[in-house]
């Protein structure tokens, strides 16, 4: 789905190491039991070194996920804004003028008309959205994974590859939908701030919230939520399953490679896979988020399917992939950075001695 979804994928390997009995504090007793059993099985001979195993609390676990996501978003913010600007170009522009658009031309326009800092327009709300989104996403995935394993009785069947992949796929999708629903208004405000060009209608996060509620009602903060949930589930599920499959294969072939480098490579590839598969629904969701923004007339009045049909009829099938190039440029380092940062934070936190 969108960058939030793709960059926010869980570093499953890091989650295993970071989670502990303390980290599962908000999970019910049954799920916690299965989580602890799974972790014991996944330590592969390290049980004799439990004093060195990470004992990370719930707050530290959520903080690590949030920091990783926020850092990644800040590094890739210029490409993220370019993606959004390209995605929404077809809403109120003459279709014939869209063929002239290019990354370099748009980047030059931003620098000349808005200033270099405009590449980070909306980045503050991006971080405000990223921190809770990443944290909920990282933590919810482990919760759902444990729950699914307990329901399906997979906690002792570590060699059932297909069942294990199913758990990663479904758990990733559910975690993404949970995180997206919990933080959706911030995501919508971020899109509207980033999509602004020369004329400034929303003067900040607080002003945007007040203006949307005044002009469009409270439900205006949830425009496009259906499309978001439709896309975020598959996007994250693909990211999780591709990452897990690649990481397992890599570790079988090259078990001595650096965990950080494995996370970086597999995370980037999983981001490319999910981007390609779900970009059209992300583009549609962005346009639905901007419906009626800044007092403009509505363009799409026939729901999700009608929006797809309208874009294909007016812009062609290629219109569904408008902005995919800056998205590729962004998602490779973006997803890689979030995986690598999370693994690094895991190791740093693991080295901190904990008192019993």
N, C-alpha and C positions, 0 to 999 in steps of 0.2 A: 504494500500500500504506500502511504506517503512516507516521507523521510523519517517521521517519528517512528512509524512502525518498523521500517527497515533497520534504522540505526538502533532502535530500542530492543532488538532481539536479545534473548538471554544468552549469556555465555555459560552454556550448560556445564562445561568442564569446570569453570570457575565457581559456579553455583555449588557443585558437589563439594568442592573444597571449603567454601565459605560457610555453608550451612552446617549447623550443629543442633544439638538439643535446645540450646538457647535461641538459635535463629528461628526455630519453629514454634516460638512462644505463642503466636496467634493462631496456630493450626490446632484443630481439635485433637484430642488425645489419640484417637485411632489413627489419623493421618500422621501424627508425629511418630507413632510407633513404627509405621511402615517406612517413614523417611529415615529414621535411625537405623533400621535394619538394612535399608538400601545403601546407606552411607558406609556401614560396616562392610558390606560385600564389595563396595567399590574401592576400598582402600588398598586392595591388591597387595597384601603382605605388609602393609604399614601399620597394622594394628598393634604391633609391639612398640610403636613409637607414638602412642596416642598423646603423650605429653607434648609432642611437637605438632600435632594436628591442629589446625585452626579452630579456635573456639570463639566464634564471632557472634556477637549478639544481634538481635533483630534490627536495632537502629543502625549499627555499623553496616549490616548487610544492605539495607535499603539506601543508606547514604552512598555506599560504593557504587551501586547501580545508577543513582541519580547523578553523581559526579561524572561518571564515565559518559553518560548520555549528554550532559550539559557541555562537557569539554569537546566532545565530538561535534555537537551542533554548532558551537562557536567557531571551531576550525573550518567548518564547511558552510558557514552562513552565506557568503557571497554566492556560491553555486546554488544554495537552497533558494535564495531570493530570485535568482535568474530562472530557476525551474518554475516557480510559482508565476512569475511574470509571463513566461511563455505559455504556461498551461491556460491562463485566463485571457490570452490575447484575442481569441475568437469570439468572445462574448459580445463586445461592443465595437469591434473593429471591422473594417471592410475586408472580406476574405481575400480579395486580390492583393491587398497590401501585406498579407501575412507571409507571402513567399519571399519577401525581401528581408525578413527577420533573420538575424544571425547572433550567435553568442557574443562575438566581438563587437558588433554594432550596438547591441543592447547594453553591454558592459560599458562601452564608450559613452553612450547616452547617460547612463547613471552617473558616471564620473563628471561629465560636463554639466549636466542639469541639476543633479542632486548632491554632488560631492562624494568623495571616496567613502565617507562614513555611512553613506546610504546603503552600501552593501550589507550592512548589519542592521538595517531598518527592521524593527520587530524582534531583534535578537533577545532583548530583555524578557519579553513575554514568551519567547521560545524557551529560554532557560527556565522561566517560571513554570512553563508547561512540561519541560523536559525532566526536571527533577522528580516531581510526583509521578509522571508517566513511566519513566525508567524504573523507578523504585517499585511501583505497583506491579509493573510488568515482570521485572526480575523475580520478585517474591512470589507473585501469583503463579508463575510457571512451575516453580518447585512444588507449590501447594497442589496444583492440578495434577502434576505428574505423579506425585505420591498417591493422590486420591484415585487416579485411574489405575495405577499399578495395584492398589489394594482391591479395587472393584474387580479387576480382571485376573487377580491372583498371579501377578507377574513378578512379585518381589523375589521369588526364588528361581525364576526362569531367565537367567541372564543371557542365555544363548539363543533365545527366541528373537531373532533379528527383526522379523516382520512385525511381531506384536510390539516390540520395543519402539520401532519406527512409528507405529500408530500412536503410541503414547506421546512421543515427542511432537507429532503432527497435531493431534487434537489438543494436547496441553498448551502448545504454543499459540494455537488459534484462540483458545479460551482466555489465556492470559492477555493476549493483545486486545481482545474485545472488552475485557474487564478494565484494563488500563485506559483504553480510548474512551469508554463511557464515563469513567470517573473524572477525566480531565478535558472533556470535549469543549466546553465553553472557552477555555484558554486556547485551544487549537484553532477555533473559529476566529477569535480575536487576533491571533497571530497571523492568520491568513489575510485578514482584512488590512492589518497594518503593513504587511509585506507587499501587498498588491497595490498600495498607494504609490502614485508617481509624483507629479508636480503639485497637484491640488491635494491639500491635506484636509480630510474630513474628520478623521479620528486623531486626536492630539495626544493620545497615550492610552495605556491599558485601562485606567479607571474611566477616562472619558469615553472610550470605545464601549465598555460595558454599559455605562449609563445611556449612551446614545442608541445602542442596539435595543435595549429594553424599552426605551421611550418610543422609538420609531417602529419597531417590529414586535414588541412584546417580549415577555420572558422566553417564550418558545423560540424566538429568533436566535437565541444563543445555541440552539440545537439544530439549526438548518443543516441538512446533509448528514445527520447522524446515521440514518439508515444506510446510506452509501458507504459511510465510514466503517460501520460494523461489517457490512458485506465484504469490504476489501481488506480490513485489517486482520481478520481471521485467517484467510488464505495466505496473505503476505507473510505473517509471522509464522504460520505453520510451515510454509515452504522454507523460510529462513532457518527455523529450528531443525527441520528434518534434513535439509541439505547440509547444514553445518555439522550436525551430529554424524551423518554418514561419511562426509569427507574427513572429519577429525578421526573417526574410528579407523578408516582405511589408512590414513596417513600414519597413525600411531602403530598400526600393524606392520606397515612397510618400513617406517623409519622411527622406531621407538625412542631413539636418543635425541631427536630434534627438540629444539627449544619450544616449550609450551606457548610462550608469547608469540613466536613466529608462526606456529601452527594455527593459533587463534586468529592472527592477523590475516593469513592467507585464506583459511576456510571461511572466516567471517566476511571477507570481501567477496568471495565467490558466491556465498549464499545470498549476499545482498544483490548481486547482479541477477541471480536467478529469480528472486522475489520481485525485483523491480520490473523485469521484462514481463513477467506473468500478470502483474496487477497494476501496471501503470495506467491503463485506460480507466479503471474504476477510481483511481486516485485523481485523475484529471477531472472526471465527472464530479467527484465529491468537492473538489476545490471550486468548481464553478457554481455548484449548488450552495456552497458556503457564502458566495459573493452575491447571491440573488437578492436584489433589493438594497444592496449596500449603498451608502451615501445618497440615498434617495433616488437611485436609478431605477428605471423600469425593469420589471422582471422579463427574463428572456426565455426561460424554460418553465413551462406551466403544466407539463404532463407527467411529472414524476421521473423516477430513475430511468425506466425503459424509454420514455419519450425523450429524455435528455440525450441518451445514447443515439437515438434515431435522428434527432435534430442535428447533432454534431456530424454524424456520418453524411447526412444529406447536404449540409451546408459546407463542410470542410473536407469531406472524404474520409476514408478509413485512416489515413495518415494523421488526421486531426486528433485522433484518440491518443496519438503518441507525440503530440506537440510538447517539446521540452524534455524529451527522453535523453538527449545528449548531455545537457548539464546535469541531469539526474544521474546518469552513468558516471560522469566525472566526479560527482559528489558522493555517490553511494559507496564507491570502492574505498576511498580513504575514510569516509565517514563510518561505515560499519567496521572497517578494520581498526580504526582508532578506538571505537567503543569496546571492541573485544580486547584489544591489547591493553587499554587502560584498566579495564576491569580485572584482567589477569594480573597486572602489575599491582593494583590495589589489594587484590587477594593475597599476593605474596607479602606485601608490606604489613597488612593487618595480621597475617598468619605469624609473622615474626615477633609481634608484640605479645609478651607474656601476659596471661590472664590469671587473675586470682580466683580461687575456687570459692 
